[in-house]
Amino acid sequence: VLSNNQTDPSVPAQVAKELGIDMIKYNKCMTSRTYANKVHANIQDGLNSGVNGTPYSIVIAANGKKFPINGALPYENIKTIIELAFKEK
């Protein structure tokens, strides 16, 4: 089981409850592990791509050059990264 070792396991259920999620369906989904393989495949794909946290985004220029964005950045930083990507030939 993968974990970030930071979030108390009760937190996602509390958030789901506060959002008005049907808790019977939520608990069934969580205990059935129906999506476990898909989640683990997505995690592995992210790790293979260099992701080391969330949020994580990649701006890819037309020439394929990648501009990773680690974490939440202010709009101006993101705008600068996108402008750099547009300048790539």
N, CA, C and O atoms as a GROMACS GRO file, in nm:
protein
  356
    1VAL      N    1   0.084  -0.117   0.000
    1VAL     CA    2   0.000   0.000   0.000
    1VAL      C    3   0.089   0.124   0.000
    1VAL      O    4   0.181   0.136   0.080
    2LEU      N    5   0.060   0.214  -0.090
    2LEU     CA    6   0.134   0.339  -0.097
    2LEU      C    7   0.070   0.441  -0.005
    2LEU      O    8  -0.052   0.444   0.010
    3SER      N    9   0.151   0.522   0.055
    3SER     CA   10   0.100   0.626   0.144
    3SER      C   11   0.196   0.742   0.142
    3SER      O   12   0.315   0.725   0.118
    4ASN      N   13   0.143   0.859   0.166
    4ASN     CA   14   0.232   0.974   0.175
    4ASN      C   15   0.285   0.992   0.316
    4ASN      O   16   0.364   1.083   0.343
    5ASN      N   17   0.242   0.905   0.407
    5ASN     CA   18   0.288   0.908   0.546
    5ASN      C   19   0.264   1.042   0.615
    5ASN      O   20   0.329   1.073   0.715
    6GLN      N   21   0.171   1.120   0.562
    6GLN     CA   22   0.143   1.249   0.623
    6GLN      C   23  -0.005   1.266   0.654
    6GLN      O   24  -0.040   1.325   0.757
    7THR      N   25  -0.091   1.216   0.567
    7THR     CA   26  -0.234   1.237   0.585
    7THR      C   27  -0.292   1.129   0.675
    7THR      O   28  -0.274   1.010   0.650
    8ASP      N   29  -0.362   1.171   0.777
    8ASP     CA   30  -0.433   1.078   0.864
    8ASP      C   31  -0.535   1.004   0.778
    8ASP      O   32  -0.610   1.069   0.705
    9PRO      N   33  -0.540   0.871   0.783
    9PRO     CA   34  -0.632   0.796   0.698
    9PRO      C   35  -0.779   0.832   0.715
    9PRO      O   36  -0.859   0.802   0.626
   10SER      N   37  -0.816   0.895   0.824
   10SER     CA   38  -0.955   0.933   0.843
   10SER      C   39  -0.992   1.062   0.768
   10SER      O   40  -1.110   1.092   0.750
   11VAL      N   41  -0.892   1.136   0.723
   11VAL     CA   42  -0.917   1.265   0.659
   11VAL      C   43  -0.995   1.250   0.527
   11VAL      O   44  -1.094   1.322   0.510
   12PRO      N   45  -0.956   1.163   0.434
   12PRO     CA   46  -1.035   1.153   0.310
   12PRO      C   47  -1.182   1.119   0.334
   12PRO      O   48  -1.269   1.175   0.268
   13ALA      N   49  -1.209   1.030   0.427
   13ALA     CA   50  -1.348   0.995   0.458
   13ALA      C   51  -1.422   1.116   0.515
   13ALA      O   52  -1.539   1.138   0.482
   14GLN      N   53  -1.357   1.193   0.600
   14GLN     CA   54  -1.420   1.312   0.657
   14GLN      C   55  -1.450   1.415   0.548
   14GLN      O   56  -1.556   1.477   0.548
   15VAL      N   57  -1.356   1.432   0.455
   15VAL     CA   58  -1.378   1.526   0.345
   15VAL      C   59  -1.494   1.478   0.259
   15VAL      O   60  -1.580   1.557   0.221
   16ALA      N   61  -1.498   1.349   0.228
   16ALA     CA   62  -1.608   1.293   0.148
   16ALA      C   63  -1.741   1.320   0.217
   16ALA      O   64  -1.838   1.358   0.153
   17LYS      N   65  -1.745   1.298   0.347
   17LYS     CA   66  -1.868   1.321   0.424
   17LYS      C   67  -1.910   1.467   0.418
   17LYS      O   68  -2.027   1.498   0.396
   18GLU      N   69  -1.814   1.557   0.437
   18GLU     CA   70  -1.843   1.700   0.433
   18GLU      C   71  -1.891   1.745   0.295
   18GLU      O   72  -1.966   1.842   0.284
   19LEU      N   73  -1.849   1.676   0.190
   19LEU     CA   74  -1.891   1.709   0.055
   19LEU      C   75  -2.026   1.648   0.019
   19LEU      O   76  -2.080   1.672  -0.089
   20GLY      N   77  -2.081   1.572   0.111
   20GLY     CA   78  -2.212   1.512   0.088
   20GLY      C   79  -2.208   1.383   0.007
   20GLY      O   80  -2.310   1.341  -0.049
   21ILE      N   81  -2.093   1.321   0.000
   21ILE     CA   82  -2.080   1.194  -0.073
   21ILE      C   83  -2.160   1.086   0.000
   21ILE      O   84  -2.166   1.084   0.123
   22ASP      N   85  -2.223   0.998  -0.077
   22ASP     CA   86  -2.294   0.883  -0.020
   22ASP      C   87  -2.190   0.794   0.048
   22ASP      O   88  -2.111   0.728  -0.020
   23MET      N   89  -2.188   0.792   0.180
   23MET     CA   90  -2.083   0.722   0.254
   23MET      C   91  -2.091   0.571   0.240
   23MET      O   92  -1.989   0.503   0.252
   24ILE      N   93  -2.208   0.517   0.214
   24ILE     CA   94  -2.218   0.372   0.191
   24ILE      C   95  -2.143   0.338   0.062
   24ILE      O   96  -2.065   0.242   0.058
   25LYS      N   97  -2.167   0.416  -0.044
   25LYS     CA   98  -2.096   0.393  -0.170
   25LYS      C   99  -1.946   0.420  -0.154
   25LYS      O  100  -1.863   0.347  -0.208
   26TYR      N  101  -1.913   0.526  -0.080
   26TYR     CA  102  -1.773   0.560  -0.057
   26TYR      C  103  -1.700   0.445   0.011
   26TYR      O  104  -1.594   0.401  -0.034
   27ASN      N  105  -1.758   0.396   0.120
   27ASN     CA  106  -1.693   0.288   0.195
   27ASN      C  107  -1.684   0.161   0.112
   27ASN      O  108  -1.584   0.089   0.120
   28LYS      N  109  -1.788   0.131   0.033
   28LYS     CA  110  -1.785   0.013  -0.053
   28LYS      C  111  -1.671   0.026  -0.155
   28LYS      O  112  -1.597  -0.070  -0.179
   29CYS      N  113  -1.659   0.144  -0.214
   29CYS     CA  114  -1.553   0.168  -0.312
   29CYS      C  115  -1.415   0.152  -0.247
   29CYS      O  116  -1.326   0.089  -0.304
   30MET      N  117  -1.399   0.209  -0.129
   30MET     CA  118  -1.269   0.204  -0.062
   30MET      C  119  -1.232   0.063  -0.018
   30MET      O  120  -1.115   0.025  -0.025
   31THR      N  121  -1.328  -0.015   0.027
   31THR     CA  122  -1.296  -0.150   0.074
   31THR      C  123  -1.286  -0.251  -0.040
   31THR      O  124  -1.218  -0.353  -0.027
   32SER      N  125  -1.353  -0.224  -0.152
   32SER     CA  126  -1.350  -0.319  -0.264
   32SER      C  127  -1.218  -0.314  -0.340
   32SER      O  128  -1.180  -0.410  -0.406
   33ARG      N  129  -1.150  -0.202  -0.329
   33ARG     CA  130  -1.022  -0.183  -0.398
   33ARG      C  131  -1.035  -0.199  -0.550
   33ARG      O  132  -0.940  -0.238  -0.618
   34THR      N  133  -1.155  -0.168  -0.602
   34THR     CA  134  -1.184  -0.182  -0.745
   34THR      C  135  -1.084  -0.105  -0.831
   34THR      O  136  -1.044  -0.153  -0.938
   35TYR      N  137  -1.044   0.010  -0.786
   35TYR     CA  138  -0.957   0.095  -0.866
   35TYR      C  139  -0.811   0.091  -0.821
   35TYR      O  140  -0.730   0.172  -0.868
   36ALA      N  141  -0.776   0.000  -0.732
   36ALA     CA  142  -0.640  -0.004  -0.677
   36ALA      C  143  -0.534  -0.021  -0.786
   36ALA      O  144  -0.433   0.049  -0.784
   37ASN      N  145  -0.555  -0.112  -0.879
   37ASN     CA  146  -0.455  -0.132  -0.984
   37ASN      C  147  -0.439  -0.008  -1.071
   37ASN      O  148  -0.327   0.027  -1.109
   38LYS      N  149  -0.550   0.057  -1.102
   38LYS     CA  150  -0.544   0.178  -1.184
   38LYS      C  151  -0.470   0.290  -1.109
   38LYS      O  152  -0.388   0.360  -1.167
   39VAL      N  153  -0.500   0.305  -0.981
   39VAL     CA  154  -0.433   0.407  -0.900
   39VAL      C  155  -0.283   0.379  -0.894
   39VAL      O  156  -0.202   0.471  -0.911
   40HIS      N  157  -0.245   0.254  -0.868
   40HIS     CA  158  -0.102   0.220  -0.860
   40HIS      C  159  -0.033   0.240  -0.994
   40HIS      O  160   0.082   0.284  -0.998
   41ALA      N  161  -0.102   0.208  -1.105
   41ALA     CA  162  -0.043   0.230  -1.238
   41ALA      C  163  -0.021   0.379  -1.263
   41ALA      O  164   0.081   0.418  -1.319
   42ASN      N  165  -0.117   0.462  -1.221
   42ASN     CA  166  -0.102   0.607  -1.238
   42ASN      C  167   0.011   0.661  -1.152
   42ASN      O  168   0.086   0.749  -1.194
   43ILE      N  169   0.024   0.609  -1.031
   43ILE     CA  170   0.133   0.651  -0.942
   43ILE      C  171   0.267   0.614  -1.006
   43ILE      O  172   0.359   0.695  -1.008
   44GLN      N  173   0.277   0.492  -1.056
   44GLN     CA  174   0.402   0.448  -1.118
   44GLN      C  175   0.434   0.531  -1.242
   44GLN      O  176   0.550   0.566  -1.265
   45ASP      N  177   0.333   0.562  -1.321
   45ASP     CA  178   0.353   0.646  -1.440
   45ASP      C  179   0.408   0.783  -1.399
   45ASP      O  180   0.498   0.836  -1.462
   46GLY      N  181   0.351   0.838  -1.292
   46GLY     CA  182   0.400   0.967  -1.243
   46GLY      C  183   0.544   0.959  -1.196
   46GLY      O  184   0.625   1.045  -1.228
   47LEU      N  185   0.575   0.855  -1.119
   47LEU     CA  186   0.712   0.837  -1.071
   47LEU      C  187   0.809   0.822  -1.188
   47LEU      O  188   0.919   0.878  -1.186
   48ASN      N  189   0.769   0.745  -1.288
   48ASN     CA  190   0.853   0.727  -1.407
   48ASN      C  191   0.874   0.857  -1.482
   48ASN      O  192   0.975   0.874  -1.552
   49SER      N  193   0.780   0.950  -1.469
   49SER     CA  194   0.788   1.079  -1.538
   49SER      C  195   0.861   1.184  -1.455
   49SER      O  196   0.881   1.296  -1.502
   50GLY      N  197   0.900   1.150  -1.333
   50GLY     CA  198   0.972   1.244  -1.249
   50GLY      C  199   0.888   1.315  -1.146
   50GLY      O  200   0.937   1.404  -1.076
   51VAL      N  201   0.761   1.278  -1.134
   51VAL     CA  202   0.674   1.340  -1.035
   51VAL      C  203   0.722   1.301  -0.895
   51VAL      O  204   0.752   1.184  -0.868
   52ASN      N  205   0.730   1.399  -0.809
   52ASN     CA  206   0.770   1.368  -0.671
   52ASN      C  207   0.680   1.435  -0.569
   52ASN      O  208   0.716   1.447  -0.452
   53GLY      N  209   0.563   1.477  -0.612
   53GLY     CA  210   0.468   1.537  -0.520
   53GLY      C  211   0.348   1.591  -0.595
   53GLY      O  212   0.342   1.584  -0.718
   54THR      N  213   0.255   1.645  -0.522
   54THR     CA  214   0.138   1.705  -0.584
   54THR      C  215   0.121   1.846  -0.531
   54THR      O  216   0.155   1.872  -0.416
   55PRO      N  217   0.070   1.936  -0.609
   55PRO     CA  218   0.038   1.917  -0.750
   55PRO      C  219   0.164   1.913  -0.835
   55PRO      O  220   0.269   1.962  -0.794
   56TYR      N  221   0.152   1.854  -0.952
   56TYR     CA  222   0.264   1.842  -1.046
   56TYR      C  223   0.208   1.853  -1.186
   56TYR      O  224   0.113   1.783  -1.221
   57SER      N  225   0.266   1.938  -1.267
   57SER     CA  226   0.224   1.956  -1.405
   57SER      C  227   0.347   1.960  -1.493
   57SER      O  228   0.457   1.987  -1.447
   58ILE      N  229   0.326   1.933  -1.621
   58ILE     CA  230   0.435   1.942  -1.718
   58ILE      C  231   0.382   2.020  -1.839
   58ILE      O  232   0.280   1.984  -1.897
   59VAL      N  233   0.452   2.127  -1.874
   59VAL     CA  234   0.423   2.199  -1.997
   59VAL      C  235   0.519   2.142  -2.101
   59VAL      O  236   0.640   2.139  -2.079
   60ILE      N  237   0.464   2.098  -2.214
   60ILE     CA  238   0.547   2.038  -2.319
   60ILE      C  239   0.543   2.130  -2.441
   60ILE      O  240   0.437   2.158  -2.496
   61ALA      N  241   0.661   2.176  -2.481
   61ALA     CA  242   0.672   2.265  -2.596
   61ALA      C  243   0.649   2.185  -2.724
   61ALA      O  244   0.652   2.062  -2.723
   62ALA      N  245   0.626   2.256  -2.834
   62ALA     CA  246   0.601   2.192  -2.963
   62ALA      C  247   0.716   2.100  -3.005
   62ALA      O  248   0.694   2.002  -3.075
   63ASN      N  249   0.838   2.133  -2.962
   63ASN     CA  250   0.953   2.050  -2.998
   63ASN      C  251   0.975   1.934  -2.900
   63ASN      O  252   1.071   1.858  -2.915
   64GLY      N  253   0.887   1.920  -2.802
   64GLY     CA  254   0.896   1.809  -2.708
   64GLY      C  255   0.970   1.842  -2.578
   64GLY      O  256   0.971   1.761  -2.486
   65LYS      N  257   1.031   1.959  -2.570
   65LYS     CA  258   1.101   1.996  -2.447
   65LYS      C  259   0.999   2.008  -2.334
   65LYS      O  260   0.892   2.066  -2.352
   66LYS      N  261   1.034   1.954  -2.219
   66LYS     CA  262   0.943   1.951  -2.106
   66LYS      C  263   0.983   2.054  -2.001
   66LYS      O  264   1.101   2.073  -1.971
   67PHE      N  265   0.882   2.119  -1.947
   67PHE     CA  266   0.901   2.218  -1.841
   67PHE      C  267   0.819   2.172  -1.720
   67PHE      O  268   0.700   2.203  -1.710
   68PRO      N  269   0.881   2.097  -1.628
   68PRO     CA  270   0.806   2.050  -1.511
   68PRO      C  271   0.770   2.163  -1.416
   68PRO      O  272   0.847   2.258  -1.397
   69ILE      N  273   0.653   2.151  -1.358
   69ILE     CA  274   0.606   2.247  -1.258
   69ILE      C  275   0.577   2.168  -1.132
   69ILE      O  276   0.476   2.099  -1.122
   70ASN      N  277   0.666   2.179  -1.036
   70ASN     CA  278   0.651   2.109  -0.909
   70ASN      C  279   0.582   2.198  -0.809
   70ASN      O  280   0.632   2.306  -0.776
   71GLY      N  281   0.469   2.154  -0.760
   71GLY     CA  282   0.400   2.231  -0.658
   71GLY      C  283   0.307   2.335  -0.716
   71GLY      O  284   0.293   2.350  -0.837
   72ALA      N  285   0.243   2.406  -0.626
   72ALA     CA  286   0.150   2.513  -0.665
   72ALA      C  287   0.230   2.641  -0.678
   72ALA      O  288   0.294   2.686  -0.583
   73LEU      N  289   0.226   2.699  -0.797
   73LEU     CA  290   0.299   2.823  -0.822
   73LEU      C  291   0.202   2.935  -0.853
   73LEU      O  292   0.091   2.911  -0.900
   74PRO      N  293   0.243   3.058  -0.827
   74PRO     CA  294   0.160   3.172  -0.863
   74PRO      C  295   0.142   3.182  -1.015
   74PRO      O  296   0.224   3.132  -1.092
   75TYR      N  297   0.034   3.244  -1.055
   75TYR     CA  298   0.001   3.261  -1.197
   75TYR      C  299   0.119   3.314  -1.277
   75TYR      O  300   0.149   3.263  -1.385
   76GLU      N  301   0.186   3.415  -1.228
   76GLU     CA  302   0.297   3.477  -1.303
   76GLU      C  303   0.407   3.376  -1.333
   76GLU      O  304   0.466   3.380  -1.440
   77ASN      N  305   0.436   3.286  -1.240
   77ASN     CA  306   0.538   3.184  -1.263
   77ASN      C  307   0.495   3.088  -1.374
   77ASN      O  308   0.573   3.053  -1.462
   78ILE      N  309   0.369   3.046  -1.367
   78ILE     CA  310   0.316   2.955  -1.468
   78ILE      C  311   0.316   3.023  -1.605
   78ILE      O  312   0.354   2.963  -1.705
   79LYS      N  313   0.275   3.148  -1.608
   79LYS     CA  314   0.272   3.224  -1.733
   79LYS      C  315   0.411   3.230  -1.794
   79LYS      O  316   0.426   3.213  -1.916
   80THR      N  317   0.513   3.254  -1.714
   80THR     CA  318   0.650   3.261  -1.762
   80THR      C  319   0.694   3.127  -1.821
   80THR      O  320   0.758   3.123  -1.926
   81ILE      N  321   0.659   3.019  -1.754
   81ILE     CA  322   0.695   2.886  -1.804
   81ILE      C  323   0.628   2.859  -1.938
   81ILE      O  324   0.691   2.807  -2.030
   82ILE      N  325   0.501   2.893  -1.950
   82ILE     CA  326   0.429   2.873  -2.076
   82ILE      C  327   0.490   2.958  -2.187
   82ILE      O  328   0.504   2.912  -2.300
   83GLU      N  329   0.525   3.081  -2.155
   83GLU     CA  330   0.587   3.168  -2.255
   83GLU      C  331   0.721   3.112  -2.300
   83GLU      O  332   0.754   3.119  -2.419
   84LEU      N  333   0.799   3.056  -2.209
   84LEU     CA  334   0.925   2.990  -2.247
   84LEU      C  335   0.900   2.873  -2.340
   84LEU      O  336   0.972   2.854  -2.437
   85ALA      N  337   0.797   2.795  -2.310
   85ALA     CA  338   0.764   2.680  -2.393
   85ALA      C  339   0.725   2.724  -2.534
   85ALA      O  340   0.763   2.660  -2.632
   86PHE      N  341   0.651   2.834  -2.546
   86PHE     CA  342   0.612   2.885  -2.677
   86PHE      C  343   0.732   2.930  -2.760
   86PHE      O  344   0.727   2.926  -2.883
   87LYS      N  345   0.838   2.972  -2.694
   87LYS     CA  346   0.958   3.020  -2.765
   87LYS      C  347   1.044   2.906  -2.818
   87LYS      O  348   1.132   2.929  -2.902
   88GLU      N  349   1.020   2.785  -2.771
   88GLU     CA  350   1.099   2.670  -2.817
   88GLU      C  351   1.066   2.640  -2.963
   88GLU      O  352   0.950   2.644  -3.004
   89LYS      N  353   1.166   2.611  -3.039
   89LYS     CA  354   1.147   2.580  -3.182
   89LYS      C  355   1.163   2.433  -3.207
   89LYS      O  356   1.151   2.388  -3.321
   0.00000   0.00000   0.00000
